[in-house]
Amino acid sequence: MSAIQGVLLDLSGVLYVGEQEVPGAVEAVERLRASGLPLRYLTNTTRSTRARVQQKLADLGFPIEADEIFTAPRAVRAHLRSQGLRPLLLIHPDLEPEFSDLPRERPDAVVLGDAGEAFDYAALNGAFRVLMEGAPLIAMGDNRYFREAEGLSLDVGPFVRALEYAAGCEARVLGKPAAGFFESAVSELGCAPEACVMIGDDARSDVEGALAAGLQGILVRTGKYRPGDEDGIRLPGASIEDDIGAAVDRVLG
């Protein structure tokens, strides 16, 4: 691994799982902070606003500032505003405040996040009908699944694929693993992509996505990681570590 000048950290599965800190994660983040390396926390979490994500981190012992948290919903909101789009939102109810100031009448775009129990037939069919009128499909990610305290759960990706198939369209993904998402985060750190490392538990969205954007990548064996996930990384240069503590050892070493 070449010299590191900036670090991107995934949240769920790396720092915590459900409502529990990953053992040693608070101390690992403290060591990163003490090193002086600039940090950003990247998440495709689409069930909470950035303020609630920050509060959850604080409750778990992570003193992280809101402007250090880089979320897919914020990237989607910025895109909608810049394009003057009126979204049909198929998202989790807890995320609604992020989009409260956007016009919603006569929607001309479909926005898909992890809607949880709101992913029912009526909601998906309503989104399908808007797409069939030519509206773009904008996704906050295309992860297949994530880990909650009770086990693995479907993420937004399977529902993105269903709508793409039904409407004959292709989603624009504005979260991980989209290169633009990583590039925007790296630009805030003020370093070159090749001098930045992404630490995550998702071999495809976190690590391979970062590698494709020119970053370095470390896959940790916590969260959603399952044995053999590293074999699916098709690009060279990934490192594998047991957890965030070991990943920080590698970065600082």
N, C-alpha and C positions, 0 to 999 in steps of 0.2 A: 504494500500500500504506500503510495507516494504521500508527501507531506500534506497535511490537512490544514486548511485555513478557515473552514466553516463547516457546521454540522446541521443536518436536517434530521429531526426525530419524528417517527410515527408515534401516535399516542396509544390507542387501544391495542393491547397485545404486547406492547413494548414497555410502556410505563405502568399500565394497569390492565386488569382483566375484570370486566364488570365493575364492581365497586371496591375492588381490592388492588392495592399497589403490588406490582411485581416485586418480589423480594430484592432489596438492594437498589431499586430504581431511584429513590430519592437521593441516596448517597451518590449514585453514579452521575445524576444531573448536577449535583453540587460540585462534584469534581470537574465536570465540563465547564461550569460557570467560573470556577476558580482558575481554570487554565486561561481564561480570557478569550477563548474561541467564540465567535458570534454564533448564535443558535436561532433556529426557527423550528416550530413544532407544526408538522403537517398532518392534516387529518381529512379523510373523506367522510368522517362522521356527519350524518345528515339527520340526526334526531334531536340536535340541540343547537341553540344559537352559540356564537362565539363567547358571549358573556357567561352562559351556563357551562360551557366547556372549561372556561377559566375558573369558575367557582368550584367545579368538580375537582380540578387539579389542585386548587388551594386546599380543599377539604382533605385531600389525600396527602398533603404535605409538600406539594410542588409550588413554590412561589414564582409563578410565571406571569408575565405581563400580557395583557390582551393583545398588544401589537406584535407580540412574538408568535402568536397563534395564527397559522395560515390555513384557512378552511375552504373546502370546495363550495359551500353555499355562498360565501363572500365573493368568490370568483364568478359564480353564476350570476349573482345579483349585479355585479359590475358590468358583466356582458349584457344583461337585459337592459340596463339603463343606457349603455352606450349605443345599443341598437334600437332603442325606442320600442321594445317588444312588450306585449301584454300577455303575461304567462297564464296558462292553465297549470296550476301547481299540483302535482301528485307527490306530496311530501308528508313527512310526519307532522302532526298537529303542533308539536313543540317547536317546530322550525318556522312556523308562520310569521312570527315577529320580524324575522330577517327580511321579509318581502312586503311588509305592511304598507309601505309608501309607494308601491308600484301599482299602476292601473291594471285592473283584472277583467274589465268588461270586454266582450267580443275577443276572446283570446286568439292570438296569432302565433303562439309558441307553446310547446309542452315542455315543462320542466319536471324531471324525474329525480327524486331522492329516495332514501330508504323510508318508505311510508309506513312500514310495519303493518299493523292490522288494517290500515286504510287501503292496502292493496287488495281490493275486492273487485268483482266483475264489473260493477257499475262504474267504478272509478277508471279502471283500465279501458273499458269500452268507450267512456267519454273522451279519454285521451286519444284513443284510436281514431275516433271520428274527427277530432281537430287535426290530427296528422293527415288524414285522408283529404283534407281541404288544402293541403300544401304547407302546413305549419312545420317549422323545424323541431326536431327532438333534441333537447339539451339535457344531458345527464351529469349528475354530480360525481359520477364515478362509474366503474363497471366491475367492481369487485364481486366475486361469486358468493362469498360467505364471510362471516366474521364470528368471533367467539364471544359469547356472553357467559355469565356466571354458570348458567345451566347447560351450556354446550354450544355447538355450532348452530348458526342461524343464517337463513338466506339473506343476502345483501341485495343491492339494487341491480346488479348485473343481469341476473336471470330475467328480470322484468324489462330491462332495456332490450334484451335480445327478443323477447316476446313481441314487443311493440315494433321493433325493426322488422321482424319477420312478417307481422300482420300488415303493416302499412307500407312495406317495401321501401323503407328509408334507412338512413344511417345516422346514428346519434352523434352529436358533437359532445365529447367528454371534456369537461372542464375541471375535473379533479384528477387524482392519480389514476392511471399511469400516463396521462397526457404530458408530453414534453413541455408544453407551455406552462403547466402548473409548477413543475420543478424549476423551470427557467425564471419564472416570476419570483419564486422564493429565493433562489440563488442571487438574483439581482439585489434583493434587500440586504444580503450579507456582504456585498461588496467584494466578492472574490470570483475567480474564474470557476466554471463548472467542474473542471478536472481537479480543482483543489478543494472541492466540497464532497462530503460523504453523506449518504442517506442511510439511516438505520431503521429497519422495519421488520415486521414478522410475515409479510406477504411477499413471496418470491417474485410474483409477476408484477403486481401494482407498485410495490415499494422498491424492490431491488432492481428487477429488470427494467422497469420504467425509468429509474434513475440512471442506470447504465446507458440506456438508449438516448438520454438527454445529455450524456457526456460526463455524468458524475461518477463517483465511486459508490459502492454499495456494500452494506453489511446486513446479512440475514441473521436474525436471532431465533433461537429455538424456543420461543415462548409464544403465548397468544394462539393465533390460528395455525402456527407452524405445525406441519405433520411430517414425520420421517420420509425423506425422499423428495421434499419440495425443492431442495436445491438442484436436483437433477433436471428440473424444468426450466432453469435459467439458461437461456440459449446464448447469451452474450458473455464474453470473458471478463474476468476482473472482480467477481463477487467474492467476498469473504463470508465465512460462516462462524458464528459465535454462539455460546450457550444462552447468553442473556445480555441485557443492557450493560451490566457491570463489566462483562468480558469485552463487549464491543468498545466501551470507553477505554479499557486498558489498551486495546489495539490502537485506537485513535491517538491516545496520549503517548503511547510508546513509540 
